[in-house]
Amino acid sequence: MNTSDRSSKAHCHTDDVKRKLISRLRRIEGQTRALQQMIADDRDCIDVLRLTSSVTGALRGVWTEVLNDHLKGCIRESLEKQDTRLLDELTEFLKKSR
């Protein structure tokens, strides 16, 4: 199901969670810029790999947080209403994402 097909879009994040996610993403953005500079400066491969690993882990943390909020908020609410569309959508997404 396309997200535009939903009659009302669910937003699971509180303002506090959004603020924290945006802060994490800004740090990741800075790390990504640092990676670009490291490559441009011909830095040691192991240093680039370390920072790449750090960025990957940080993105995984954002992914996990969004998934957690989605499950505890949007999915739970829809299941309480006997609506499985969001659960079906998440299931299809997870099949394709890994």
Secondary structure, 3 states (H helix, E strand, C coil): CCHHHCCCCCCCCCHHHHHHHHHHHHHHHHHHHHHHHHHHCCCCHHHHHHHHHHHHHHHHHHHHHHHHHHHHHHHHHHHHCCCCHHHHHHHHHHHHHC
